[in-house]
Amino acid sequence: MQVIVDASNVAHFGKKDGKPRLSNLLAAVEALEKIGYHPILIADASLRHEIDEKEEFNKLLEEEKVHQVPSGTNADHYILKIAEEEDAKILSNDAFREFYDEFRDINSRRIPYKFINGKITIGSSAKPKKIRNILQKICNQTLSEFEKKGYDSYKLKKNKKLSGIAVAKEAIDRISKSKDEGIDTKLEGMFMKIPLFDKVMKMVEDAERTSDFIIFVLVSPRDYQEAVRNAGNIAVTVGDRLKLDHAPLVAVRNDLFTKPGTFELNIIYSDEILEESPFDVNITINDHDYSFVKKNSRNIASTVAARLGTWKFPIVSVKPSMLMEKPGHYDINLEKGGDK
């Protein structure tokens, strides 16, 4: 990851005798390189006349280890534009507020820092507030498109606090309720009637017999590993408590609707599972959001699969388009999936 160092901002931090410090820049470069970043120093034209060690700084300029903003160019705008074009972070304590309308991802690019006794501490950039929303919007629209084609999806329930025992208890309660009260699966909005479970089980390692249920445990991506560790114990606990002939199969899925530290369950009868998604998802997105949405395409696929009750993920392709003029703009097209 490239990091544009706002050289003037960094050099002026705690400046000595009213002069910006070259040592600040050298410390910043060393710290960034240690954590795996590639620093690019960009300074405004006035810094070479103000800095404490002019000769050394000018040498860095000649060796192109520091780049100077072109004369007559606003330094802040120049740095923001380069960072956008290179998809780079920015090391600076400048909030760049006057440019918020043009560059909407400033907070997610900017890395703050501080110096204590001559040593620099590198902070971390903020997560864009709109990012989670755009992923959820994409998933919502995708599931709506599936419903238009006649495929039911699991609706959002109230998230419950995540723990292995909480997941097991909720599964036991739900399964008991559906058995005792004879709730129609369509009315409950949890189940789908496509008998492909036998094919699914052939893909599941070490599964010798068909389980009565599949329990999709829906968790935030950051809780995925913890939920996977508990999956086996959850299956055994539910199977023993309900005296099932075979323990249910527990599948953990990343779900973009689920808050960190919480979970939801989509419980499906074993003979009603979809082996694979009937459609793949093609997303055309604004160039501004392309990198993030592409990076999260697997989480989108996992969310859609979990809500539909499919074993295999749909293929999610993400492409940028100049026709999507503003951040947050996107279009979704479903293409026939499964066996092609």
C-alpha positions as CSV (number, residue, x, y, z in Angstrom):
1,M,0.0,0.0,0.0
2,Q,1.4,3.4,-1.0
3,V,1.2,6.2,1.5
4,I,1.4,9.9,0.4
5,V,3.3,11.7,3.2
6,D,2.0,15.3,3.5
7,A,5.6,16.4,4.0
8,S,4.8,20.0,5.0
9,N,2.2,18.9,7.6
10,V,4.6,16.3,9.1
11,A,7.6,18.5,9.1
12,H,5.7,21.3,10.9
13,F,4.6,19.1,13.8
14,G,6.2,20.4,17.0
15,K,8.5,22.6,14.9
16,K,11.8,23.8,16.5
17,D,12.4,27.5,16.8
18,G,9.6,28.1,14.4
19,K,11.2,25.9,11.7
20,P,9.8,22.6,10.3
21,R,11.9,19.6,11.0
22,L,13.6,17.3,8.5
23,S,14.0,14.7,11.2
24,N,10.1,14.4,11.4
25,L,10.1,13.3,7.7
26,L,12.9,10.8,8.1
27,A,11.2,9.3,11.2
28,A,7.9,9.0,9.3
29,V,9.5,7.3,6.3
30,E,11.2,4.8,8.6
31,A,8.1,4.0,10.6
32,L,5.9,3.5,7.5
33,E,8.4,1.2,5.9
34,K,8.7,-0.9,9.0
35,I,4.9,-1.6,8.9
36,G,5.0,-2.5,5.2
37,Y,3.9,0.8,3.6
38,H,5.6,2.5,0.6
39,P,5.9,6.2,1.5
40,I,5.9,8.9,-1.2
41,L,6.8,12.4,0.2
42,I,5.1,15.4,-1.4
43,A,5.9,18.9,-0.1
44,D,4.6,22.3,-1.0
45,A,7.0,24.8,-2.7
46,S,7.6,26.8,0.4
47,L,9.0,24.0,2.6
48,R,12.5,24.0,1.0
49,H,12.9,27.6,2.2
50,E,11.6,27.0,5.7
51,I,12.9,23.6,6.8
52,D,15.7,23.4,9.4
53,E,18.2,21.4,7.3
54,K,17.9,23.0,3.9
55,E,21.0,21.4,2.4
56,E,19.9,17.9,3.2
57,F,16.3,18.6,2.2
58,N,17.4,20.0,-1.2
59,K,19.5,16.9,-1.7
60,L,16.4,14.7,-1.2
61,L,14.6,16.9,-3.8
62,E,17.4,16.4,-6.3
63,E,17.4,12.6,-5.7
64,E,13.6,12.7,-6.1
65,K,13.1,11.2,-2.7
66,V,10.9,14.1,-2.0
67,H,8.5,15.5,-4.7
68,Q,7.5,19.1,-4.8
69,V,4.0,20.3,-5.7
70,P,4.1,22.2,-9.0
71,S,4.3,26.0,-8.7
72,G,0.9,27.7,-8.5
73,T,-0.9,24.4,-7.5
74,N,-2.8,24.0,-4.2
75,A,-0.8,21.5,-2.3
76,D,-3.7,19.9,-0.4
77,H,-5.7,19.4,-3.5
78,Y,-2.7,18.0,-5.4
79,I,-2.0,15.4,-2.6
80,L,-5.7,14.4,-2.5
81,K,-5.8,14.0,-6.3
82,I,-2.6,11.9,-6.4
83,A,-3.9,9.7,-3.5
84,E,-7.2,9.1,-5.4
85,E,-5.5,8.3,-8.7
86,E,-3.0,5.9,-7.0
87,D,-5.6,4.5,-4.5
88,A,-3.1,5.5,-1.8
89,K,-3.4,6.5,1.9
90,I,-2.3,9.9,3.2
91,L,-0.2,10.5,6.3
92,S,-1.4,13.8,7.6
93,N,-3.1,15.5,10.5
94,D,-4.8,17.9,8.1
95,A,-8.5,17.2,8.0
96,F,-8.8,18.7,4.4
97,R,-12.3,19.8,5.3
98,E,-12.6,22.3,2.4
99,F,-12.3,19.4,-0.1
100,Y,-15.0,17.1,1.4
101,D,-17.5,17.8,-1.4
102,E,-15.0,16.7,-4.1
103,F,-13.2,13.9,-2.2
104,R,-15.7,11.9,-0.2
105,D,-13.3,9.3,1.1
106,I,-10.8,11.6,2.8
107,N,-11.4,10.1,6.3
108,S,-10.8,6.6,5.0
109,R,-7.6,7.6,3.2
110,R,-6.1,9.9,5.9
111,I,-3.8,8.3,8.5
112,P,-3.2,10.5,11.6
113,Y,0.1,10.5,13.5
114,K,1.8,12.0,16.6
115,F,5.3,12.6,17.8
116,I,6.3,11.8,21.4
117,N,9.9,12.5,22.4
118,G,11.0,12.5,18.8
119,K,9.3,9.1,18.0
120,I,6.4,8.9,15.7
121,T,3.2,6.9,16.3
122,I,1.2,6.0,13.2
123,G,-2.6,5.9,13.7
124,S,-5.2,4.3,11.5
125,S,-7.6,5.7,8.9
126,A,-11.3,5.7,9.7
127,K,-13.8,3.3,8.0
128,P,-16.1,5.1,5.6
129,K,-19.6,5.4,7.0
130,K,-21.2,4.9,3.7
131,I,-19.3,1.7,2.8
132,R,-21.4,-0.6,5.0
133,N,-24.5,1.0,3.6
134,I,-23.6,0.4,0.0
135,L,-22.8,-3.3,0.6
136,Q,-26.1,-3.7,2.4
137,K,-28.0,-1.9,-0.4
138,I,-26.4,-4.2,-3.0
139,C,-27.4,-7.3,-1.1
140,N,-30.9,-6.0,-0.5
141,Q,-31.5,-5.3,-4.2
142,T,-30.0,-8.6,-5.2
143,L,-32.3,-10.5,-2.9
144,S,-35.2,-8.5,-4.2
145,E,-34.3,-9.5,-7.7
146,F,-34.3,-13.2,-6.6
147,E,-37.7,-12.8,-5.1
148,K,-39.0,-11.3,-8.3
149,K,-37.9,-14.6,-10.0
150,G,-39.8,-16.7,-7.4
151,Y,-37.1,-17.5,-4.9
152,D,-37.9,-16.7,-1.3
153,S,-35.2,-15.3,1.0
154,Y,-34.7,-15.3,4.7
155,K,-35.9,-12.0,6.1
156,L,-34.0,-9.9,8.6
157,K,-34.6,-10.9,12.2
158,K,-33.5,-9.2,15.4
159,N,-29.8,-9.9,16.0
160,K,-28.9,-11.8,19.2
161,K,-25.7,-11.7,21.1
162,L,-23.2,-14.2,19.6
163,S,-21.9,-17.2,21.6
164,G,-21.8,-20.9,21.0
165,I,-24.5,-21.7,23.6
166,A,-26.7,-18.8,22.4
167,V,-26.7,-20.2,18.8
168,A,-27.5,-23.7,20.1
169,K,-30.4,-22.5,22.2
170,E,-31.9,-20.4,19.4
171,A,-31.6,-23.3,17.0
172,I,-33.3,-25.7,19.5
173,D,-36.1,-23.2,20.2
174,R,-36.7,-22.6,16.5
175,I,-36.7,-26.3,15.5
176,S,-38.9,-27.3,18.4
177,K,-41.4,-24.5,17.6
178,S,-41.6,-25.6,13.9
179,K,-42.2,-29.3,15.0
180,D,-44.6,-28.7,17.8
181,E,-46.8,-26.1,16.1
182,G,-46.5,-27.5,12.6
183,I,-45.7,-24.1,11.2
184,D,-45.8,-23.9,7.5
185,T,-42.3,-23.3,6.2
186,K,-43.4,-20.9,3.6
187,L,-45.2,-18.7,6.1
188,E,-42.3,-18.8,8.4
189,G,-40.2,-17.4,5.6
190,M,-37.3,-19.7,6.4
191,F,-37.5,-22.7,4.0
192,M,-37.6,-23.4,0.3
193,K,-38.9,-26.5,-1.4
194,I,-36.2,-27.7,-3.8
195,P,-35.2,-31.3,-2.9
196,L,-31.5,-31.3,-3.8
197,F,-30.1,-32.1,-0.3
198,D,-28.7,-35.6,-1.3
199,K,-26.5,-33.8,-3.9
200,V,-25.3,-31.4,-1.2
201,M,-24.3,-34.1,1.2
202,K,-22.1,-35.7,-1.4
203,M,-20.0,-32.5,-1.3
204,V,-19.8,-32.4,2.4
205,E,-16.6,-34.0,3.7
206,D,-17.1,-36.9,6.3
207,A,-21.0,-36.6,6.1
208,E,-22.1,-40.2,5.8
209,R,-25.8,-39.7,6.5
210,T,-28.4,-37.1,5.7
211,S,-29.1,-34.7,8.6
212,D,-32.5,-33.5,9.5
213,F,-31.7,-29.8,9.2
214,I,-29.1,-27.4,7.9
215,I,-28.4,-24.5,10.3
216,F,-26.9,-21.5,8.6
217,V,-25.3,-19.4,11.2
218,L,-25.1,-15.8,9.9
219,V,-22.4,-13.6,11.5
220,S,-20.5,-10.5,10.8
221,P,-17.3,-11.1,8.8
222,R,-15.2,-10.2,11.8
223,D,-16.8,-12.9,13.9
224,Y,-16.5,-15.7,11.3
225,Q,-13.5,-17.5,12.8
226,E,-15.0,-17.6,16.2
227,A,-18.3,-19.0,14.9
228,V,-16.5,-21.7,12.8
229,R,-14.7,-22.9,16.0
230,N,-18.1,-23.5,17.7
231,A,-19.9,-25.1,14.7
232,G,-19.1,-28.7,15.7
233,N,-20.2,-28.3,19.3
234,I,-23.4,-26.5,18.2
235,A,-24.3,-29.4,15.9
236,V,-23.8,-32.0,18.6
237,T,-25.7,-30.0,21.2
238,V,-28.7,-29.4,19.0
239,G,-28.8,-33.0,17.9
240,D,-28.6,-34.4,21.4
241,R,-31.1,-32.0,23.0
242,L,-33.7,-32.7,20.2
243,K,-32.9,-36.4,20.1
244,L,-32.4,-36.2,16.4
245,D,-31.3,-39.3,14.5
246,H,-28.4,-37.3,13.0
247,A,-26.8,-34.1,14.2
248,P,-27.7,-31.1,12.0
249,L,-25.2,-29.7,9.6
250,V,-24.0,-26.3,10.8
251,A,-22.7,-23.9,8.1
252,V,-21.2,-20.6,9.1
253,R,-21.7,-17.7,6.6
254,N,-20.4,-14.1,6.5
255,D,-23.5,-11.9,6.5
256,L,-23.3,-8.2,5.8
257,F,-26.7,-7.5,7.5
258,T,-25.5,-8.9,10.9
259,K,-23.9,-6.6,13.4
260,P,-20.5,-7.5,14.9
261,G,-20.9,-9.6,18.1
262,T,-24.4,-10.9,17.1
263,F,-25.9,-13.7,15.0
264,E,-28.9,-14.8,13.1
265,L,-30.1,-18.3,12.0
266,N,-31.6,-19.5,8.8
267,I,-32.7,-23.1,9.5
268,I,-33.7,-25.2,6.6
269,Y,-35.1,-28.7,6.3
270,S,-32.6,-31.0,4.8
271,D,-34.7,-31.9,1.7
272,E,-35.4,-28.2,1.0
273,I,-31.9,-26.9,0.5
274,L,-30.7,-25.3,-2.7
275,E,-27.5,-27.0,-3.9
276,E,-26.2,-24.0,-5.7
277,S,-27.4,-20.5,-6.5
278,P,-29.8,-20.4,-9.5
279,F,-28.3,-17.1,-10.6
280,D,-25.0,-15.3,-10.6
281,V,-24.8,-11.6,-9.7
282,N,-23.2,-9.0,-12.0
283,I,-22.6,-5.6,-10.4
284,T,-21.8,-2.5,-12.4
285,I,-20.5,0.1,-10.0
286,N,-19.3,3.7,-9.9
287,D,-15.5,3.8,-10.2
288,H,-15.3,5.6,-6.8
289,D,-16.7,2.5,-5.1
290,Y,-15.3,-0.2,-7.3
291,S,-12.3,-1.2,-5.3
292,F,-14.1,-1.6,-2.0
293,V,-17.1,-3.5,-3.5
294,K,-14.8,-5.8,-5.5
295,K,-12.8,-6.5,-2.3
296,N,-16.1,-7.5,-0.6
297,S,-17.5,-9.5,-3.4
298,R,-17.1,-12.7,-1.5
299,N,-19.0,-11.3,1.5
300,I,-21.8,-10.3,-0.8
301,A,-21.9,-13.8,-2.3
302,S,-21.9,-15.3,1.2
303,T,-24.7,-13.0,2.3
304,V,-26.9,-13.9,-0.7
305,A,-26.2,-17.6,-0.3
306,A,-27.1,-17.6,3.4
307,R,-30.3,-15.6,2.9
308,L,-31.4,-17.8,0.0
309,G,-30.5,-21.0,1.7
310,T,-28.0,-22.2,-1.0
311,W,-25.0,-24.4,-0.4
312,K,-22.8,-22.9,-3.1
313,F,-22.1,-19.2,-3.4
314,P,-23.3,-17.3,-6.5
315,I,-20.5,-15.9,-8.7
316,V,-20.3,-12.2,-8.0
317,S,-18.6,-10.1,-10.7
318,V,-17.9,-6.4,-10.1
319,K,-17.1,-4.0,-13.0
320,P,-16.6,-0.2,-13.0
321,S,-18.5,2.0,-15.4
322,M,-18.1,5.6,-16.4
323,L,-21.9,5.8,-16.9
324,M,-22.3,5.5,-13.1
325,E,-21.5,9.1,-12.5
326,K,-21.7,9.5,-8.7
327,P,-20.4,7.5,-5.7
328,G,-23.1,5.1,-4.5
329,H,-24.5,4.4,-8.0
330,Y,-24.7,0.8,-9.1
331,D,-26.7,-1.6,-11.2
332,I,-27.4,-5.3,-10.6
333,N,-28.1,-8.0,-13.3
334,L,-28.7,-11.6,-12.5
335,E,-27.4,-14.2,-14.9
336,K,-28.4,-17.9,-15.0
337,G,-26.1,-19.8,-12.6
338,G,-25.7,-23.3,-11.4
339,D,-24.6,-25.9,-14.0
340,K,-23.8,-24.1,-17.2
